[in-house]
């Protein structure tokens, strides 16, 4: 059941949110709006200890109300306590509607909601975005940490970062420096990506999975117990034999 009341700000407990800072520009605008029109959208709280309430949605409105010096705020009260996971989901969705969120913050929120069992299509509806926007955003988390840092600091755009996803970590870092230094456009960045992808690879990484029992046996026969080196030597020997066999077949 949900009730609507005007609550004393002193009776509302505010726990630490996802973001630790509030951008001054948007906050000034919100303060000005509340001074002129009041709080148009109620905050949402649930019952905590007797006579106390825990804020679920509306941390920016609460902060603005305190700046103005209001004593009460309009609130929707959830009579049933919200469990920890649902509370986190509410905080995550609220966080997505803030103006100062960067693309990596946004991607992390999407990923957290997805890990909690929310479908990508449902996340898209919650935030008013296309499904492809949400799925592409989460792919940003696969970028090299240095590139993610540049996106977080807004040194490069979300679109530039998405273009880099096709590259190896080393190529991402190299092209990142060029994008920042030369202020490459999206067209120029995509051309650079295609150019890097067109270069012949000197080698390819071939990861394999080995059952623990087999790995233990390989350790016993590998020089110094170095299984990786043993496998490398075996693959190189096999590749050499294949190459020799291919040459002989054409001679």
N, C-alpha and C positions, 0 to 999 in steps of 0.2 A: 504493500500500500504506500502511496505517495501523498504527503501533505505539503501545503504551501504556507509559509509563514515569513514574517520579517524577524530575523534573528540578530541578537547582539554579536558584534564582531568578536568581543571578548569571550564568547561562548563557543567559538569555532576553532578547532585545532587544525593547524596546517602542518602537514608532514612534508619532508624534503621531496621535491619533484624531480623530474628527469633533468630539466635544465637548471643550472645554478645561477644564471644571470638573466635579467630582463633588459632588452634593448631599450635605450632611453627614448629614441624617436617614437616608436609605436606606443610606448607607455605614456608619453606626453599627450599623444592623440587620444588615447583611451581616457586619460584623466580629464581632458578637455570635454570629451563627449559625455562622460558621466556627470560632470559639473552642469552641463547644459540640459541633458535629457534624463539624467538618473540612470540607474542600472536597469536596462531594458530586458536582459536575459538573466533569469535567476541563476544563482550558483546552485550546485547540487551537493548535498551532505548526507551522511548517514548518522544514525544515533551512535554515540560513543558511551562514555560514562554518564551517569545521571546528570542531566542538565547541560551536557556538553555534546558537541557534534564534531564529526571528522569531515573535512573538505574532500570531496571527490573530484569535482569539476568546477573551475572558476578561479584559479590562483591569480591570474592577471587582474580580474575584476576585484578580487579581495585586496590585492596590493594597491590598486588605484583608489579603492575606497578608503584605505588607511592613509594614503597620501592626502586625500581631500579632507579627511577627518570625520568621516561618517561614523555613526555609532551602530547603525543597523544595516543589514543588506537583505534583499528578497532572496528566499531560498526554497528549494524543493527538497523535502526531507524523505529519505528512504527509510521506512520503518524497519525493514529487514537489513541486517548487517551484510555488507558486501564482502565476499570471500577475497582472499589475497590475490588470486589470479584474475578475478573479474575487476578488482580494484586497479590492478596493474593495466589491464586492458583499457579501462576508462581513462587512466592517466596518459596512456600511449596515444589514444585517439585525440584527447585534448591537446597533447603536445603537437600533433600534426597540424592543428589549426593556428599555430602561432606564426607570426610573420617573420621571426628571426631564425627559423630552423633552416639548417643548411642541408644540401642533398645527401650527405652521408648520415647525418642525424635521421633524416627522413627514411633512408634505406634501412637503417638499423631498427627503426620503429616498425616498418613493414615486416622485416624479418622476425622480430619478436612476436608480432601478432600472428604470423604464419606458424611459428614454432609452438604457439599456444593453441593451434588447431583452427585458426581462422582462415578460410579459403581466400585465395587471391582476389576472386571476384567480389567477395564480401568486403575485403579491405578497400577495394576500389570504390564500392558504393559508399562506405563509411566516410571516405575522404573526398568524394566527388571527382575521382580521376578515372581514366581509362584503365582497363585491366593490364594492357601492355605497358602503361606508364609504371604501374606498381612492379610488375615482373622485371622490367628493365632496370628500375631503380635498385632492386635487390641485387642485381648482377654487379653493381658498383662495389659491393663488398668483396668481390673477387680480385679487385685491383691490388697492385703492390701498395703496401702501407704508405710509401712516400707519395704515390699518386693520390691515394685517399686523403692524405694530409693536405695536398694542394687543392683538392675539391672542397674540403672542409673550410679552408681559408679563403675560398672563392678565387684562388689564383687562376684556376681554369674552370670552365663551365661544366655542367652535368653532361652536355652533349659531347664536348671534347673528350671527357672521361669515358663515355660509352664507346667512342670510336677507338680508344686505346685497348679495349678489352680483347681485341683479336690478336694482340701482340704478346710476346713473352715478357716477363718481368723486366729483363734487361732492356728490351726495346721500348717498353713503356716509359722507363726512367729517362732513357736517351731522348725520346720524342717529347716528353714532358718539358725538359729543359729548353728545347727548341720552341715549343708552343709559347712558353712564358717569355723567353728572350726575344723572339721575333713577332710576338702577338699574332700567331697564325690564325687565320679564319678557319671555319669548319671545313670549307672546300679544300683549303690547303692542307689541313690536318688529315682529311680522308685520303688525299693524294699521297701524302707521306706514308700513311699506313699501308696503302696498296703497294707503294714502292718497297717498303720493308718486307712485306709478305712475299714479294716477287723475288727477293734475293734467295739464292740457293743455300739451303741449310748444310752446314758442315757435318752435323751429326743429329741424331734424334734420340730422345730419351724414351726408353721402353720400360716402364715400371711393371713389375710382376708381383703377384702374391704367392707366398710359400707357406705351406702348412707348418706349424711349429715343430712337429716331429721330424719332418724332412729337413728343416732349417738346422735343427740340432745335429742331424747326421752329417750335413754339409760342413758344419763347423769343425767336426772331427777330422775331416780330410782337407780342409782349406788351410793353406800356409798361414800360420799365425792366427787361425780361426777367422780370417777375413772372408766371409761368404760373398760379399759384394765383389771383391777382387777375383775370387774363384769364378763367379758367374761371368764377369767381364771377360776373363781369359777364355772361357768356354765359348762365349758368343763370338768373340773375335776369331777364334779358331774355326768355328762353324762358318762365319762369314767369309773367311779366307778360302775355305774349301768350296763354298758355293761360287765364289768369284772365279776360282781356278776351273771349276767344272763348266761354268758358263763360257769361259774363254776357249776351252778345249772343244766345246760343242760347235763353236763357230770357226774353228781352224781346220 
